[in-house]
Amino acid sequence: MSRQQLSLTTRQQHILWATIRHYIATAEPVGSKALVQEYDLSVSPATIRSCMSMLEKVGLLYQPHTSAGRVPSDSGYRTYVDQLIQPSETLSQYVENLLAEKLNWEEAKFEVLLRDAAQILATVSGYIALITFPDNRTTRLRHLQLMHLELGQVMLIIVTDSYETQSVLMNLPHSEDDKTVDESIVERELKILSNFLNSKLRGRTLTELEKLDWSELDREFVRYADFLSNLLTELTRRTVVPKSSPIMIRGISEVLRQPEFAEIDQTLDLLHLLEEEQEQLWSVIFKVPEELEVKSRVKIRIGAENSLQPMRGCTLVSANYQQDQVPVGSVGIIGPTRMIYENAIALVEAAADYLTEALSQPA
């Protein structure tokens, strides 16, 4: 029965909530006696057993063994997530403050920042944290500078809006008629050229560069035509990007302590996916919705809802982070379906908001 068709009474919702909460805490099948002892349900054990039996019939709970208590199904967790809980605002604020305190955007490299952010999420949640690097196809040029070096060389420095810096050495153009090189003239021309290129290229995505009309640039700087051609070739070369961006992964050792990962074959399949099949993983974590809806931006895939087989026993909670209102990457948490969903949702949402704000700061 789909959740659209299912309508639970207040009592049934409360008992489902209590059953799932107890199972998340203990990892043991839940019986009516445990609910009577742990929760103030104000009903008899017989009523609880009858209600649990009904929840089992509609597919929200099941018995792993004939005489055992009941555990939540994927559908039970889905109902729990969609109807019965709210993300922890306290934890959300705590994580935002922690990220702001621990991450130094002015000094650290972007890769280090993502690594530290992922480690914070893994430590706080106890699950596997994943943060994709910004999608290179949407990376924009933030700043370009030409620095004059000795021996007729210039260094091209590129800064992207994801705070990545790249540099490359290039030869300066020269003419056979040139007997001596006036360093001050070269410095001035390179400064003018840098300003000119910044005015033309700043804010463009790397994939847009190869579509620009470079001939117009050449006409305005005829003396530097060959140099510009080489420079722009170097820029467009960097647009040849992989289908997926790298993923920063932390927290594997923490989550492997969960009893759900005692099955070695299942665990090895998940580890192989995390370590060797990141392109498949990236396509699942980072999805750009056709319509950006704030209410649905945190995606939760429970058990069999995951398209990748190694994740069928897990839950993936993910949310995109943005730059100038464009989704460029994603924050995710992978753990057992027996996950503390209130915390996982709050952590992912807070981290995505933090990265969005940090990447959208003006130059």
C-alpha positions in Angstrom: 0.0 0.0 0.0 1.5 3.4 -1.0 1.7 6.2 1.6 -0.7 8.3 -0.5 -3.4 5.7 0.2 -2.5 5.0 3.8 -4.4 6.9 6.5 -3.4 6.2 10.1 -5.3 7.2 13.3 -3.5 9.3 15.9 -3.0 6.2 18.0 -1.6 4.1 15.2 0.8 7.0 14.3 1.9 7.2 17.9 2.5 3.5 18.2 4.4 3.4 14.9 6.5 6.3 16.1 7.3 4.6 19.4 8.1 1.3 17.7 10.6 2.9 15.3 12.1 5.1 18.0 12.7 2.1 20.2 14.1 0.0 17.3 16.5 2.8 16.3 17.8 3.0 19.9 18.2 -0.8 20.5 18.4 -2.6 17.1 16.2 -5.2 18.6 12.7 -6.3 17.5 10.1 -4.4 19.5 7.3 -6.0 21.5 4.3 -4.5 23.2 5.9 -4.9 26.7 8.8 -2.7 25.7 6.5 0.0 24.5 4.5 -0.1 27.7 7.6 0.2 29.8 9.4 2.9 27.7 6.5 5.1 26.5 3.4 6.6 28.0 0.9 5.4 25.4 -2.0 5.3 27.8 -3.4 2.1 26.3 -3.2 -1.6 27.4 -0.6 -4.0 26.0 -3.5 -5.9 24.2 -4.4 -2.7 22.4 -0.8 -2.1 21.5 -0.5 -5.7 20.1 -3.6 -5.2 18.1 -2.4 -1.9 16.7 1.1 -3.4 15.8 -0.7 -6.3 14.1 -2.6 -3.9 11.9 0.6 -1.9 11.1 2.2 -5.2 10.1 -0.8 -6.0 7.8 -0.4 -2.7 5.9 3.3 -3.3 5.5 4.8 -0.7 7.9 6.2 -3.3 10.4 7.2 -7.0 10.0 8.4 -9.9 12.2 11.9 -11.1 11.4 11.0 -14.4 13.2 7.7 -16.0 14.1 7.9 -15.4 17.9 9.9 -12.2 17.7 8.8 -8.6 18.1 8.4 -6.3 15.1 10.8 -4.1 13.2 10.1 -1.2 10.8 9.9 -1.9 7.0 11.2 0.6 4.4 7.6 1.7 4.1 7.4 2.2 7.9 10.4 4.4 7.9 9.0 6.3 4.9 5.8 7.1 6.8 7.9 8.0 9.9 10.0 10.4 7.9 7.2 12.0 5.9 4.6 12.3 8.7 5.9 11.8 12.2 9.1 13.8 12.7 10.7 17.2 12.3 14.4 17.9 11.8 16.3 18.9 15.0 16.6 22.7 14.9 19.0 22.5 17.9 21.4 20.2 16.1 21.1 22.2 12.9 22.2 25.4 14.6 25.0 23.5 16.4 26.4 22.2 13.2 26.2 25.6 11.4 28.1 27.1 14.3 30.6 24.3 14.3 31.3 24.6 10.6 31.7 28.4 10.9 34.1 27.9 13.8 36.3 25.2 12.3 36.5 26.1 8.6 38.9 28.8 7.6 37.9 30.0 4.1 40.5 32.7 4.0 43.5 30.5 4.4 42.7 26.8 3.7 42.5 25.2 0.3 39.0 24.3 -0.9 39.8 20.5 -0.8 40.8 20.8 2.8 37.6 22.7 3.7 35.4 20.0 2.2 37.4 17.3 3.9 37.1 19.0 7.3 33.3 19.6 6.7 32.8 16.0 5.8 34.7 14.9 8.9 32.6 17.1 11.1 29.4 15.6 9.7 30.7 12.1 10.1 31.7 12.7 13.7 28.5 14.3 14.8 26.2 11.8 13.0 28.1 8.6 13.4 27.4 7.8 9.7 29.2 8.1 6.4 29.4 11.7 5.2 29.8 12.6 1.6 30.4 16.0 0.0 30.8 16.2 -3.8 33.2 18.8 -5.2 31.4 21.5 -7.2 30.4 20.3 -10.6 33.2 21.5 -12.9 30.7 22.1 -15.7 29.2 24.8 -13.6 32.4 26.2 -12.2 32.8 29.9 -13.1 36.0 31.9 -13.6 36.4 34.3 -10.6 39.7 35.9 -11.5 42.5 35.7 -14.0 46.0 37.2 -13.6 49.1 37.3 -15.8 52.3 37.6 -13.8 55.6 38.5 -15.6 58.5 36.2 -14.7 62.1 36.2 -15.8 63.4 34.6 -19.0 60.5 35.7 -21.2 57.9 33.7 -19.2 54.5 34.6 -17.7 52.5 32.7 -15.2 48.7 32.4 -15.8 46.8 32.2 -12.5 43.2 31.2 -12.6 40.8 31.4 -9.6 37.4 29.8 -9.9 34.3 30.6 -7.9 34.8 27.4 -5.9 38.0 29.0 -4.6 40.3 26.6 -6.5 43.5 28.1 -7.8 45.4 26.8 -10.8 48.5 28.1 -12.5 50.5 27.4 -15.7 53.7 28.8 -17.1 53.6 30.2 -20.6 56.1 31.8 -22.9 55.8 35.5 -23.7 55.4 36.6 -27.3 58.4 38.2 -28.9 59.4 39.7 -32.2 62.7 39.2 -34.0 62.9 43.0 -34.3 63.0 43.3 -30.5 66.6 44.0 -29.5 65.8 44.6 -25.8 62.8 44.1 -23.7 61.5 47.0 -21.7 60.3 45.3 -18.5 58.1 48.2 -17.5 56.3 48.1 -20.8 55.8 44.3 -20.5 54.4 44.7 -17.0 52.0 47.4 -18.1 50.8 45.5 -21.1 50.2 42.3 -19.1 48.2 44.3 -16.5 46.1 45.8 -19.3 45.7 42.4 -20.8 44.7 40.9 -17.5 42.1 43.5 -16.9 40.8 43.1 -20.4 40.5 39.3 -20.1 38.8 39.6 -16.7 36.3 42.0 -18.1 35.5 39.4 -20.9 35.7 36.2 -19.0 34.8 36.8 -15.3 31.6 35.0 -14.3 31.6 32.6 -17.3 31.5 28.9 -16.8 34.5 26.9 -18.0 32.4 25.2 -20.6 31.3 28.6 -22.0 34.9 29.6 -22.8 35.2 27.3 -25.8 32.1 28.9 -27.3 33.4 32.5 -27.1 34.6 34.3 -30.3 38.3 34.5 -29.6 39.0 36.3 -32.9 37.6 39.5 -31.4 40.1 39.3 -28.6 42.9 38.8 -31.1 41.9 41.9 -33.1 42.1 44.1 -30.0 45.5 42.7 -29.0 47.2 41.9 -32.4 50.7 41.7 -30.9 49.5 39.1 -28.4 47.5 37.1 -30.9 49.6 33.9 -30.6 49.9 34.3 -26.9 46.2 34.8 -26.5 45.6 31.7 -28.7 47.8 29.6 -26.4 46.3 31.1 -23.3 42.7 30.5 -24.4 43.6 27.0 -25.5 44.9 26.3 -22.0 41.6 27.7 -20.5 39.4 25.6 -22.8 41.6 22.5 -22.1 40.4 22.8 -18.6 36.8 22.4 -19.7 37.5 18.8 -20.6 36.1 17.6 -17.3 35.0 14.1 -16.1 31.3 13.2 -16.0 31.4 13.5 -12.3 33.3 15.5 -9.7 35.3 13.9 -6.9 33.5 13.0 -3.7 35.0 13.7 -0.2 34.1 10.7 2.0 34.5 10.4 5.7 33.1 8.2 8.5 33.4 4.7 7.1 35.0 3.3 10.2 32.3 4.8 12.4 29.3 3.3 10.5 30.9 -0.1 10.2 30.4 -0.5 14.0 26.6 -0.6 13.4 25.1 -4.1 13.6 23.6 -3.8 10.2 27.1 -4.1 8.7 28.0 -7.3 10.3 27.2 -9.1 7.1 30.6 -9.1 5.4 29.5 -9.5 1.8 27.0 -6.6 2.0 29.6 -4.5 3.6 32.3 -5.2 1.0 29.8 -4.3 -1.8 29.2 -0.9 -0.1 32.9 -0.3 0.4 33.6 -1.1 -3.2 30.9 1.4 -4.3 32.4 4.1 -2.1 36.0 3.5 -3.1 35.8 2.3 -6.7 32.5 3.4 -8.2 32.3 7.0 -7.4 30.9 8.0 -10.8 27.8 5.9 -10.1 27.6 7.2 -6.6 27.9 10.8 -7.8 25.0 10.4 -10.1 22.8 9.3 -7.2 23.9 11.9 -4.7 24.0 15.0 -7.0 20.7 15.3 -8.9 19.5 18.7 -10.1 15.7 18.9 -9.9 13.8 20.3 -12.8 12.1 22.7 -10.4 13.9 23.9 -7.3 11.4 23.5 -4.5 12.7 24.5 -1.0 10.4 22.0 0.7 11.7 19.0 -1.2 15.4 19.9 -1.5 16.4 17.3 1.2 16.1 13.9 -0.5 15.8 10.8 1.5 16.1 7.4 -0.2 15.3 4.5 2.2 16.4 0.9 1.5 15.0 -0.4 -1.7 14.3 3.2 -2.9 18.1 3.4 -3.6 18.8 2.5 -7.2 22.3 1.1 -6.5 22.2 -2.5 -5.1 24.9 -2.0 -2.4 22.8 0.7 -0.9 19.6 -1.2 -0.7 20.2 -1.8 3.0 21.0 1.8 3.7 19.4 5.2 3.8 20.9 8.1 1.8 20.0 11.6 3.0 21.2 14.3 0.6 20.8 18.0 -0.3 22.3 20.2 -3.0 24.4 23.2 -2.1 24.2 26.1 -4.5 26.2 29.0 -5.9 24.3 32.0 -7.1 21.1 29.9 -7.0 22.6 27.2 -9.2 23.1 23.7 -7.7 26.8 22.8 -8.0 27.3 20.0 -5.5 25.7 17.9 -2.8 26.0 17.0 0.8 25.0 13.4 1.8 24.9 11.0 4.7 24.7 7.2 4.3 23.8 5.0 7.2 21.6 2.0 8.1 17.8 2.4 7.5 17.8 2.3 11.3 18.9 5.9 11.3 18.2 8.9 13.6 16.4 10.7 10.8 15.7 13.9 12.7 19.5 14.4 13.2 20.6 13.3 9.7 18.1 15.6 7.9 19.2 18.5 10.1 22.9 17.9 9.6 22.6 17.6 5.8 20.4 20.7 5.5 22.7 22.8 7.7 25.8 21.8 5.9 24.2 22.5 2.5 23.0 25.9 3.7 26.5 26.7 5.0 28.3 25.8 1.8 25.7 27.7 -0.2 26.3 30.8 1.8 30.1 30.5 1.7 30.3 29.9 -2.0 27.9 32.8 -2.8 30.0 35.4 -1.1 31.1 38.2 -3.4 34.7 38.3 -4.7 
